Amino acid sequence: MIRVLSPSTRPDWQLITAGTVLLCAFLVPAVILMAGQGEPAFNRADTQWQAYIFTLQSPAGDAVNAFLNWAGYAGMLFFHVVLVTVLFIWRRPKAAIFSSTSGLTALALTQLAKAVVGRDRPEGARVLTDTGSYPSGHVSATTAFLVILSLLMGRAWMKVLAAIGIVAMMVSRTYLLAHWLSDVLGGACLAAGTVLLFWVAFRKACIKENAEADGMTIWQAKALQRRQAGEQPE
């Protein structure tokens, strides 16, 4: 595990700046939507994107997006539980706490924003949806998990995969007519900004924890301690 994890070492000011900018990018549309003064400035982009994505409908696309509909929320919650469990087993409790705390906070803020903003979803959604369109919960959950994984692994290829995964989920939610384009952008910004700001608080502890770990599981470490204790002369 120690060879897999190499936590990101970016300076705090970069993380704080990026996190703050992303949260502002989420908040500005939210405030505009809550103000309710006519159509929002981004409504044209939303409707144009929806018209374009409608032309891509196909049986193959339906099958792929049915899977992404599951993976984007229930699947991501499952993957998150697996990640946290693995981190605890491999003696990375601080990384596990960072993962669970930042992920749950992103989801809680998403649900709160849905209730406060109260935006209507597009008509004709092809999947079951809850109330509140802004921001997208599927995109938020996916972004939170993949950004957390990218920060803990610290690999360029993981960042590329994370970006691809987030974009795929954003396209999927609009393909299924479950969200407007601005909804999925808002979900990605909210989750990514939240995780980055949490990383500021946990980064140094996670880096130190990972450097001190020896790659053994909890049970392997305890077994080694018992063997060493038994080999010590009386």
VEXMAR-215867 format. One line per field, with one value per residue (C-alpha): residue number from 0; residue in one letter; y, z, x. Coordinates in nm, 3 decimals. Layout:
BEGIN
nr = c(NUM:...)
rest = c(a:...)
yy = c(Y:...)
zz = c(Z:...)
xx = c(X:...)
//
This chain:
BEGIN
nr = c(0:1:2:3:4:5:6:7:8:9:10:11:12:13:14:15:16:17:18:19:20:21:22:23:24:25:26:27:28:29:30:31:32:33:34:35:36:37:38:39:40:41:42:43:44:45:46:47:48:49:50:51:52:53:54:55:56:57:58:59:60:61:62:63:64:65:66:67:68:69:70:71:72:73:74:75:76:77:78:79:80:81:82:83:84:85:86:87:88:89:90:91:92:93:94:95:96:97:98:99:100:101:102:103:104:105:106:107:108:109:110:111:112:113:114:115:116:117:118:119:120:121:122:123:124:125:126:127:128:129:130:131:132:133:134:135:136:137:138:139:140:141:142:143:144:145:146:147:148:149:150:151:152:153:154:155:156:157:158:159:160:161:162:163:164:165:166:167:168:169:170:171:172:173:174:175:176:177:178:179:180:181:182:183:184:185:186:187:188:189:190:191:192:193:194:195:196:197:198:199:200:201:202:203:204:205:206:207:208:209:210:211:212:213:214:215:216:217:218:219:220:221:222:223:224:225:226:227:228:229:230:231:232:233)
rest = c(m:i:r:v:l:s:p:s:t:r:p:d:w:q:l:i:t:a:g:t:v:l:l:c:a:f:l:v:p:a:v:i:l:m:a:g:q:g:e:p:a:f:n:r:a:d:t:q:w:q:a:y:i:f:t:l:q:s:p:a:g:d:a:v:n:a:f:l:n:w:a:g:y:a:g:m:l:f:f:h:v:v:l:v:t:v:l:f:i:w:r:r:p:k:a:a:i:f:s:s:t:s:g:l:t:a:l:a:l:t:q:l:a:k:a:v:v:g:r:d:r:p:e:g:a:r:v:l:t:d:t:g:s:y:p:s:g:h:v:s:a:t:t:a:f:l:v:i:l:s:l:l:m:g:r:a:w:m:k:v:l:a:a:i:g:i:v:a:m:m:v:s:r:t:y:l:l:a:h:w:l:s:d:v:l:g:g:a:c:l:a:a:g:t:v:l:l:f:w:v:a:f:r:k:a:c:i:k:e:n:a:e:a:d:g:m:t:i:w:q:a:k:a:l:q:r:r:q:a:g:e:q:p:e)
yy = c(0.000:0.237:0.208:0.291:0.597:0.904:1.191:1.520:1.768:2.090:2.398:2.511:2.840:2.657:2.425:2.708:2.921:2.637:2.528:2.881:2.951:2.626:2.700:3.049:2.895:2.686:2.971:3.231:3.026:2.918:3.281:3.370:3.081:3.173:3.536:3.420:3.739:3.596:3.340:3.301:3.417:3.059:2.931:2.955:2.736:2.487:2.457:2.443:2.166:1.975:2.000:1.874:1.586:1.474:1.403:1.149:0.921:0.557:0.205:0.167:0.504:0.408:0.094:0.275:0.554:0.313:0.176:0.525:0.615:0.342:0.402:0.776:0.757:0.416:0.289:0.578:0.537:0.169:0.249:0.510:0.260:0.016:0.286:0.389:0.025:-0.049:0.260:0.150:-0.204:-0.074:0.149:0.482:0.602:0.972:0.919:0.721:1.004:1.257:1.044:0.985:1.336:1.526:1.290:1.306:1.684:1.724:1.509:1.689:2.030:1.903:1.793:2.119:2.321:2.120:2.208:2.575:2.650:2.445:2.439:2.235:1.948:1.922:1.766:1.403:1.266:0.908:0.790:0.829:1.154:1.336:1.700:1.975:1.993:2.221:2.083:1.726:1.471:1.203:1.438:1.561:1.207:1.100:1.410:1.380:1.015:1.062:1.380:1.212:0.914:1.145:1.337:1.020:0.845:1.153:1.007:1.198:0.907:0.895:1.263:1.200:0.908:1.121:1.400:1.152:0.994:1.328:1.448:1.115:1.147:1.508:1.406:1.107:1.315:1.549:1.256:1.109:1.451:1.441:1.770:2.088:2.154:2.415:2.158:1.915:2.191:2.313:1.964:1.915:2.256:2.208:1.863:1.940:2.266:2.099:1.811:2.043:2.259:1.950:1.832:2.149:2.036:1.669:1.683:1.697:1.433:1.198:1.246:1.174:0.876:0.728:0.776:0.600:0.304:-0.010:-0.161:-0.423:-0.465:-0.425:-0.801:-0.853:-0.581:-0.735:-1.080:-0.940:-0.768:-1.097:-1.283:-1.018:-1.026:-1.406:-1.395:-1.153:-1.327:-1.341)
zz = c(0.000:0.073:-0.292:-0.406:-0.187:-0.233:-0.094:-0.284:-0.149:-0.302:-0.075:0.131:-0.056:-0.384:-0.228:-0.051:-0.366:-0.584:-0.325:-0.272:-0.646:-0.699:-0.415:-0.553:-0.894:-0.723:-0.514:-0.788:-0.993:-0.671:-0.569:-0.918:-0.912:-0.566:-0.669:-0.928:-1.135:-1.473:-1.659:-1.533:-1.761:-1.817:-1.913:-2.285:-2.245:-2.045:-2.309:-2.599:-2.434:-2.356:-2.720:-2.837:-2.589:-2.692:-3.042:-2.893:-2.754:-2.858:-2.716:-2.648:-2.477:-2.268:-2.143:-2.052:-1.874:-1.683:-1.528:-1.462:-1.295:-1.038:-1.016:-0.965:-0.630:-0.474:-0.642:-0.520:-0.165:-0.182:-0.325:-0.055:0.219:0.062:0.043:0.406:0.518:0.322:0.463:0.818:0.749:0.605:0.908:0.747:0.999:0.932:0.559:0.629:0.843:0.571:0.309:0.508:0.654:0.330:0.130:0.374:0.403:0.024:0.006:0.299:0.143:-0.188:-0.030:0.164:-0.154:-0.338:-0.069:-0.045:-0.418:-0.513:-0.888:-1.107:-1.305:-1.684:-1.811:-1.918:-1.693:-1.792:-1.440:-1.099:-0.935:-0.607:-0.573:-0.639:-0.954:-0.847:-0.784:-0.914:-0.635:-0.867:-0.996:-0.645:-0.509:-0.805:-0.789:-0.415:-0.438:-0.739:-0.608:-0.272:-0.450:-0.663:-0.360:-0.167:-0.459:-0.589:-0.937:-1.263:-1.431:-1.147:-1.195:-1.564:-1.484:-1.224:-1.475:-1.731:-1.471:-1.357:-1.713:-1.800:-1.504:-1.595:-1.950:-1.822:-1.595:-1.879:-2.122:-1.886:-1.868:-1.491:-1.474:-1.656:-1.764:-1.488:-1.230:-1.310:-1.321:-0.982:-0.832:-0.951:-0.819:-0.479:-0.419:-0.549:-0.355:-0.033:-0.062:-0.140:0.165:0.387:0.239:0.368:0.721:0.672:0.417:0.646:0.881:0.592:0.436:0.766:0.835:0.493:0.527:0.863:0.753:0.650:0.416:0.658:0.761:1.121:1.169:1.013:1.234:1.548:1.451:1.398:1.737:1.905:1.730:1.828:2.187:2.193:2.053:2.320:2.586:2.934)
xx = c(0.000:0.286:0.391:0.039:-0.016:0.200:-0.011:-0.008:0.246:0.117:0.156:-0.142:-0.190:-0.245:-0.501:-0.682:-0.690:-0.819:-1.075:-1.204:-1.233:-1.426:-1.667:-1.726:-1.796:-2.063:-2.207:-2.252:-2.503:-2.674:-2.731:-2.855:-3.102:-3.229:-3.273:-3.526:-3.517:-3.617:-3.410:-3.052:-2.773:-2.662:-3.007:-2.928:-2.620:-2.827:-3.099:-2.856:-2.656:-2.975:-3.085:-2.747:-2.725:-3.075:-2.938:-2.694:-2.966:-2.914:-2.970:-2.597:-2.587:-2.887:-2.712:-2.390:-2.573:-2.796:-2.477:-2.341:-2.671:-2.602:-2.227:-2.260:-2.435:-2.496:-2.180:-1.968:-2.095:-1.997:-1.654:-1.604:-1.681:-1.434:-1.166:-1.209:-1.205:-0.887:-0.716:-0.795:-0.674:-0.348:-0.295:-0.382:-0.645:-0.586:-0.624:-0.941:-1.079:-0.995:-1.167:-1.485:-1.513:-1.457:-1.679:-1.969:-1.939:-1.953:-2.267:-2.431:-2.364:-2.502:-2.830:-2.854:-2.799:-3.064:-3.319:-3.220:-3.191:-3.498:-3.434:-3.670:-3.520:-3.547:-3.867:-3.868:-3.595:-3.518:-3.437:-3.596:-3.486:-3.537:-3.635:-3.385:-3.176:-2.888:-2.631:-2.605:-2.567:-2.428:-2.158:-2.081:-2.039:-1.827:-1.608:-1.553:-1.444:-1.215:-1.052:-0.988:-0.832:-0.618:-0.491:-0.405:-0.238:-0.059:-0.012:-0.053:-0.232:-0.485:-0.559:-0.623:-0.855:-1.034:-1.092:-1.227:-1.456:-1.595:-1.662:-1.824:-2.062:-2.143:-2.231:-2.430:-2.654:-2.742:-2.783:-3.044:-3.215:-3.179:-2.986:-2.905:-2.546:-2.504:-2.621:-2.341:-2.081:-2.204:-2.185:-1.828:-1.717:-1.882:-1.734:-1.386:-1.365:-1.480:-1.232:-0.940:-1.007:-1.029:-0.700:-0.534:-0.616:-0.521:-0.238:0.065:-0.072:-0.151:0.192:0.366:0.140:0.210:0.586:0.591:0.379:0.563:0.307:0.179:-0.182:-0.292:-0.296:0.047:0.193:0.044:0.170:0.520:0.510:0.412:0.693:0.947:0.825:0.858:1.212:1.338:1.553:1.404)
//
